[in-house]
Amino acid sequence: MEPPEAVLLEITSSTCPRCHADVDGINGRYACTLCNWVNHWTQGHTTLPTADGQLPDTPPTSG
């Protein structure tokens, strides 16, 4: 069995689009503690690893 790939974690910062507070996250995934806004997991800067090594499902479309 091969060892799992190393995952690089980067602390990133942004502004909450709902209440305009400064928020920090990991790899572009954010959650605002002031207004409970959370960005969609697909908006991150990296692909999330899965247990079986497959890519996650595609994001839902809005329309």
Distance bins in CASP14 RR format, pairs under 12 A and 6 or more apart:
PFRMAT RR
TARGET T0000
AUTHOR 0000-0000-0000
RMODE 2
METHOD distances of the structure
MODEL  1
2 53 0 0 0 0 0 1 0 0 0 0 0
4 49 1 0 0 1 0 0 0 0 0 0 0
4 50 0 0 0 0 0 1 0 0 0 0 0
4 51 0 0 0 0 1 0 0 0 0 0 0
4 52 0 0 0 0 0 1 0 0 0 0 0
4 53 0 0 0 0 1 0 0 0 0 0 0
5 46 0 0 0 0 0 1 0 0 0 0 0
5 47 0 0 0 0 0 1 0 0 0 0 0
5 49 1 0 0 1 0 0 0 0 0 0 0
5 50 0 0 0 0 0 1 0 0 0 0 0
5 53 0 0 0 0 1 0 0 0 0 0 0
6 49 0 0 0 0 0 1 0 0 0 0 0
7 26 0 0 0 0 0 1 0 0 0 0 0
7 27 0 0 0 0 1 0 0 0 0 0 0
7 46 1 0 0 1 0 0 0 0 0 0 0
7 47 0 0 0 0 0 1 0 0 0 0 0
7 48 0 0 0 0 1 0 0 0 0 0 0
7 49 1 0 0 1 0 0 0 0 0 0 0
7 50 0 0 0 0 0 1 0 0 0 0 0
8 26 0 0 0 0 0 1 0 0 0 0 0
8 27 0 0 0 0 1 0 0 0 0 0 0
8 45 0 0 0 0 1 0 0 0 0 0 0
8 46 1 0 0 1 0 0 0 0 0 0 0
8 47 0 0 0 0 0 1 0 0 0 0 0
8 49 0 0 0 0 0 1 0 0 0 0 0
9 25 0 0 0 0 1 0 0 0 0 0 0
9 26 1 0 1 0 0 0 0 0 0 0 0
9 27 1 0 0 1 0 0 0 0 0 0 0
9 28 0 0 0 0 0 1 0 0 0 0 0
9 29 0 0 0 0 0 1 0 0 0 0 0
9 45 0 0 0 0 0 1 0 0 0 0 0
9 46 0 0 0 0 1 0 0 0 0 0 0
9 48 0 0 0 0 0 1 0 0 0 0 0
9 49 0 0 0 0 0 1 0 0 0 0 0
10 24 0 0 0 0 0 1 0 0 0 0 0
10 25 0 0 0 0 1 0 0 0 0 0 0
10 26 1 0 0 1 0 0 0 0 0 0 0
10 27 1 0 1 0 0 0 0 0 0 0 0
10 28 1 0 0 1 0 0 0 0 0 0 0
10 29 0 0 0 0 0 1 0 0 0 0 0
10 44 0 0 0 0 0 1 0 0 0 0 0
10 45 1 0 0 1 0 0 0 0 0 0 0
10 46 0 0 0 0 1 0 0 0 0 0 0
11 23 0 0 0 0 0 1 0 0 0 0 0
11 24 1 0 0 1 0 0 0 0 0 0 0
11 25 1 0 0 1 0 0 0 0 0 0 0
11 26 1 0 0 1 0 0 0 0 0 0 0
11 27 0 0 0 0 1 0 0 0 0 0 0
11 28 0 0 0 0 1 0 0 0 0 0 0
11 29 0 0 0 0 0 1 0 0 0 0 0
11 30 0 0 0 0 0 1 0 0 0 0 0
11 45 0 0 0 0 0 1 0 0 0 0 0
12 22 0 0 0 0 0 1 0 0 0 0 0
12 23 0 0 0 0 1 0 0 0 0 0 0
12 24 1 0 0 1 0 0 0 0 0 0 0
12 25 1 0 1 0 0 0 0 0 0 0 0
12 26 1 0 0 1 0 0 0 0 0 0 0
12 27 1 0 0 1 0 0 0 0 0 0 0
12 28 1 0 1 0 0 0 0 0 0 0 0
12 29 0 0 0 0 1 0 0 0 0 0 0
12 30 1 0 0 1 0 0 0 0 0 0 0
12 39 0 0 0 0 0 1 0 0 0 0 0
12 43 0 0 0 0 0 1 0 0 0 0 0
12 44 0 0 0 0 1 0 0 0 0 0 0
12 45 1 0 0 1 0 0 0 0 0 0 0
12 46 0 0 0 0 0 1 0 0 0 0 0
13 21 0 0 0 0 0 1 0 0 0 0 0
13 22 1 0 0 1 0 0 0 0 0 0 0
13 23 1 0 0 1 0 0 0 0 0 0 0
13 24 1 0 1 0 0 0 0 0 0 0 0
13 25 1 0 0 1 0 0 0 0 0 0 0
13 26 0 0 0 0 0 1 0 0 0 0 0
13 28 0 0 0 0 1 0 0 0 0 0 0
13 30 0 0 0 0 1 0 0 0 0 0 0
14 20 0 0 0 0 0 1 0 0 0 0 0
14 21 0 0 0 0 1 0 0 0 0 0 0
14 22 1 0 0 1 0 0 0 0 0 0 0
14 23 1 0 1 0 0 0 0 0 0 0 0
14 24 0 0 0 0 1 0 0 0 0 0 0
14 25 1 0 0 1 0 0 0 0 0 0 0
14 26 0 0 0 0 0 1 0 0 0 0 0
14 27 0 0 0 0 0 1 0 0 0 0 0
14 28 1 0 0 1 0 0 0 0 0 0 0
14 29 0 0 0 0 0 1 0 0 0 0 0
14 30 1 0 1 0 0 0 0 0 0 0 0
14 31 0 0 0 0 0 1 0 0 0 0 0
14 32 0 0 0 0 1 0 0 0 0 0 0
14 37 0 0 0 0 0 1 0 0 0 0 0
14 39 0 0 0 0 1 0 0 0 0 0 0
14 43 0 0 0 0 0 1 0 0 0 0 0
14 44 0 0 0 0 0 1 0 0 0 0 0
14 45 0 0 0 0 0 1 0 0 0 0 0
15 21 1 0 0 1 0 0 0 0 0 0 0
15 22 1 0 0 1 0 0 0 0 0 0 0
15 23 1 0 0 1 0 0 0 0 0 0 0
15 24 0 0 0 0 0 1 0 0 0 0 0
15 30 0 0 0 0 1 0 0 0 0 0 0
15 32 0 0 0 0 1 0 0 0 0 0 0
15 34 0 0 0 0 0 1 0 0 0 0 0
15 37 0 0 0 0 0 1 0 0 0 0 0
15 39 0 0 0 0 0 1 0 0 0 0 0
16 22 1 0 0 1 0 0 0 0 0 0 0
16 23 1 0 1 0 0 0 0 0 0 0 0
16 24 0 0 0 0 0 1 0 0 0 0 0
16 25 0 0 0 0 0 1 0 0 0 0 0
16 30 1 0 0 1 0 0 0 0 0 0 0
16 31 0 0 0 0 1 0 0 0 0 0 0
16 32 1 0 1 0 0 0 0 0 0 0 0
16 33 0 0 0 0 1 0 0 0 0 0 0
16 34 1 0 0 1 0 0 0 0 0 0 0
16 35 1 0 0 1 0 0 0 0 0 0 0
16 36 0 0 0 0 1 0 0 0 0 0 0
16 37 1 0 1 0 0 0 0 0 0 0 0
16 38 0 0 0 0 1 0 0 0 0 0 0
16 39 0 0 0 0 1 0 0 0 0 0 0
17 23 0 0 0 0 1 0 0 0 0 0 0
17 30 0 0 0 0 1 0 0 0 0 0 0
17 32 0 0 0 0 1 0 0 0 0 0 0
17 35 0 0 0 0 1 0 0 0 0 0 0
17 37 1 0 0 1 0 0 0 0 0 0 0
17 38 0 0 0 0 0 1 0 0 0 0 0
17 39 0 0 0 0 1 0 0 0 0 0 0
17 43 0 0 0 0 0 1 0 0 0 0 0
18 30 0 0 0 0 0 1 0 0 0 0 0
18 31 0 0 0 0 0 1 0 0 0 0 0
18 32 1 0 0 1 0 0 0 0 0 0 0
18 33 0 0 0 0 0 1 0 0 0 0 0
18 34 0 0 0 0 1 0 0 0 0 0 0
18 35 1 0 1 0 0 0 0 0 0 0 0
18 36 0 0 0 0 1 0 0 0 0 0 0
18 37 1 0 1 0 0 0 0 0 0 0 0
18 38 0 0 0 0 0 1 0 0 0 0 0
18 39 0 0 0 0 0 1 0 0 0 0 0
19 32 1 0 0 1 0 0 0 0 0 0 0
19 33 0 0 0 0 0 1 0 0 0 0 0
19 34 1 0 1 0 0 0 0 0 0 0 0
19 35 1 0 1 0 0 0 0 0 0 0 0
19 36 0 0 0 0 1 0 0 0 0 0 0
19 37 1 0 0 1 0 0 0 0 0 0 0
20 32 0 0 0 0 1 0 0 0 0 0 0
20 34 0 0 0 0 1 0 0 0 0 0 0
20 35 0 0 0 0 1 0 0 0 0 0 0
20 37 0 0 0 0 0 1 0 0 0 0 0
21 30 0 0 0 0 0 1 0 0 0 0 0
21 31 0 0 0 0 0 1 0 0 0 0 0
21 32 1 0 1 0 0 0 0 0 0 0 0
21 33 0 0 0 0 1 0 0 0 0 0 0
21 34 1 0 1 0 0 0 0 0 0 0 0
21 35 1 0 0 1 0 0 0 0 0 0 0
21 36 0 0 0 0 0 1 0 0 0 0 0
21 37 0 0 0 0 1 0 0 0 0 0 0
22 30 0 0 0 0 0 1 0 0 0 0 0
22 32 0 0 0 0 1 0 0 0 0 0 0
22 33 0 0 0 0 0 1 0 0 0 0 0
22 34 0 0 0 0 1 0 0 0 0 0 0
23 29 0 0 0 0 0 1 0 0 0 0 0
23 30 1 0 1 0 0 0 0 0 0 0 0
23 31 1 0 0 1 0 0 0 0 0 0 0
23 32 1 0 1 0 0 0 0 0 0 0 0
23 33 1 0 0 1 0 0 0 0 0 0 0
23 34 0 0 0 0 1 0 0 0 0 0 0
23 35 0 0 0 0 1 0 0 0 0 0 0
23 36 0 0 0 0 0 1 0 0 0 0 0
23 37 0 0 0 0 1 0 0 0 0 0 0
23 38 0 0 0 0 1 0 0 0 0 0 0
23 39 0 0 0 0 1 0 0 0 0 0 0
24 30 1 0 0 1 0 0 0 0 0 0 0
24 31 0 0 0 0 1 0 0 0 0 0 0
24 32 0 0 0 0 0 1 0 0 0 0 0
24 33 0 0 0 0 0 1 0 0 0 0 0
25 31 1 0 0 1 0 0 0 0 0 0 0
25 32 0 0 0 0 0 1 0 0 0 0 0
25 33 0 0 0 0 0 1 0 0 0 0 0
25 38 0 0 0 0 0 1 0 0 0 0 0
25 39 0 0 0 0 1 0 0 0 0 0 0
25 43 0 0 0 0 0 1 0 0 0 0 0
25 44 0 0 0 0 1 0 0 0 0 0 0
25 45 0 0 0 0 0 1 0 0 0 0 0
26 39 0 0 0 0 0 1 0 0 0 0 0
26 41 0 0 0 0 0 1 0 0 0 0 0
26 44 0 0 0 0 1 0 0 0 0 0 0
26 45 0 0 0 0 1 0 0 0 0 0 0
26 46 0 0 0 0 1 0 0 0 0 0 0
26 48 0 0 0 0 0 1 0 0 0 0 0
27 39 0 0 0 0 0 1 0 0 0 0 0
27 41 0 0 0 0 0 1 0 0 0 0 0
27 42 0 0 0 0 0 1 0 0 0 0 0
27 43 0 0 0 0 0 1 0 0 0 0 0
27 44 1 0 1 0 0 0 0 0 0 0 0
27 45 1 0 1 0 0 0 0 0 0 0 0
27 46 1 0 1 0 0 0 0 0 0 0 0
27 47 0 0 0 0 1 0 0 0 0 0 0
27 48 0 0 0 0 1 0 0 0 0 0 0
27 49 0 0 0 0 0 1 0 0 0 0 0
28 38 0 0 0 0 0 1 0 0 0 0 0
28 39 1 0 0 1 0 0 0 0 0 0 0
28 40 0 0 0 0 0 1 0 0 0 0 0
28 41 0 0 0 0 1 0 0 0 0 0 0
28 42 0 0 0 0 0 1 0 0 0 0 0
28 43 1 0 0 1 0 0 0 0 0 0 0
28 44 1 0 1 0 0 0 0 0 0 0 0
28 45 1 0 1 0 0 0 0 0 0 0 0
28 46 0 0 0 0 1 0 0 0 0 0 0
28 48 0 0 0 0 0 1 0 0 0 0 0
29 38 0 0 0 0 1 0 0 0 0 0 0
29 39 1 0 0 1 0 0 0 0 0 0 0
29 40 0 0 0 0 1 0 0 0 0 0 0
29 41 1 0 0 1 0 0 0 0 0 0 0
29 42 0 0 0 0 1 0 0 0 0 0 0
29 43 1 0 0 1 0 0 0 0 0 0 0
29 44 1 0 1 0 0 0 0 0 0 0 0
29 45 0 0 0 0 1 0 0 0 0 0 0
29 46 0 0 0 0 1 0 0 0 0 0 0
29 47 0 0 0 0 0 1 0 0 0 0 0
29 48 0 0 0 0 1 0 0 0 0 0 0
30 36 0 0 0 0 0 1 0 0 0 0 0
30 37 1 0 0 1 0 0 0 0 0 0 0
30 38 1 0 0 1 0 0 0 0 0 0 0
30 39 1 0 1 0 0 0 0 0 0 0 0
30 40 0 0 0 0 0 1 0 0 0 0 0
30 41 0 0 0 0 0 1 0 0 0 0 0
30 43 0 0 0 0 1 0 0 0 0 0 0
30 44 0 0 0 0 1 0 0 0 0 0 0
30 45 0 0 0 0 0 1 0 0 0 0 0
31 37 1 0 0 1 0 0 0 0 0 0 0
31 38 1 0 1 0 0 0 0 0 0 0 0
31 39 1 0 0 1 0 0 0 0 0 0 0
31 40 0 0 0 0 0 1 0 0 0 0 0
31 41 0 0 0 0 0 1 0 0 0 0 0
31 43 0 0 0 0 0 1 0 0 0 0 0
32 38 1 0 0 1 0 0 0 0 0 0 0
32 39 0 0 0 0 1 0 0 0 0 0 0
37 43 0 0 0 0 0 1 0 0 0 0 0
38 44 0 0 0 0 0 1 0 0 0 0 0
39 45 0 0 0 0 0 1 0 0 0 0 0
39 59 0 0 0 0 0 1 0 0 0 0 0
40 48 0 0 0 0 0 1 0 0 0 0 0
40 56 0 0 0 0 0 1 0 0 0 0 0
40 57 0 0 0 0 0 1 0 0 0 0 0
40 58 0 0 0 0 0 1 0 0 0 0 0
40 59 1 0 0 1 0 0 0 0 0 0 0
40 60 0 0 0 0 1 0 0 0 0 0 0
40 61 0 0 0 0 0 1 0 0 0 0 0
40 62 0 0 0 0 0 1 0 0 0 0 0
41 47 0 0 0 0 0 1 0 0 0 0 0
41 48 1 0 0 1 0 0 0 0 0 0 0
41 50 0 0 0 0 0 1 0 0 0 0 0
41 56 1 0 0 1 0 0 0 0 0 0 0
41 57 0 0 0 0 0 1 0 0 0 0 0
41 58 0 0 0 0 0 1 0 0 0 0 0
41 59 0 0 0 0 1 0 0 0 0 0 0
41 60 0 0 0 0 0 1 0 0 0 0 0
42 48 0 0 0 0 1 0 0 0 0 0 0
42 55 0 0 0 0 0 1 0 0 0 0 0
42 56 1 0 0 1 0 0 0 0 0 0 0
42 57 0 0 0 0 1 0 0 0 0 0 0
42 58 1 0 0 1 0 0 0 0 0 0 0
42 59 1 1 0 0 0 0 0 0 0 0 0
42 60 0 0 0 0 1 0 0 0 0 0 0
42 61 0 0 0 0 0 1 0 0 0 0 0
43 59 0 0 0 0 1 0 0 0 0 0 0
44 56 0 0 0 0 0 1 0 0 0 0 0
44 59 0 0 0 0 0 1 0 0 0 0 0
46 55 0 0 0 0 0 1 0 0 0 0 0
46 56 0 0 0 0 0 1 0 0 0 0 0
47 53 0 0 0 0 0 1 0 0 0 0 0
47 54 0 0 0 0 0 1 0 0 0 0 0
47 55 1 0 0 1 0 0 0 0 0 0 0
47 56 1 0 0 1 0 0 0 0 0 0 0
47 57 0 0 0 0 0 1 0 0 0 0 0
47 58 0 0 0 0 0 1 0 0 0 0 0
48 54 0 0 0 0 0 1 0 0 0 0 0
48 55 0 0 0 0 1 0 0 0 0 0 0
48 56 1 0 1 0 0 0 0 0 0 0 0
48 57 0 0 0 0 0 1 0 0 0 0 0
48 59 0 0 0 0 0 1 0 0 0 0 0
49 55 0 0 0 0 1 0 0 0 0 0 0
49 56 0 0 0 0 1 0 0 0 0 0 0
50 56 1 0 0 1 0 0 0 0 0 0 0
50 57 0 0 0 0 1 0 0 0 0 0 0
END
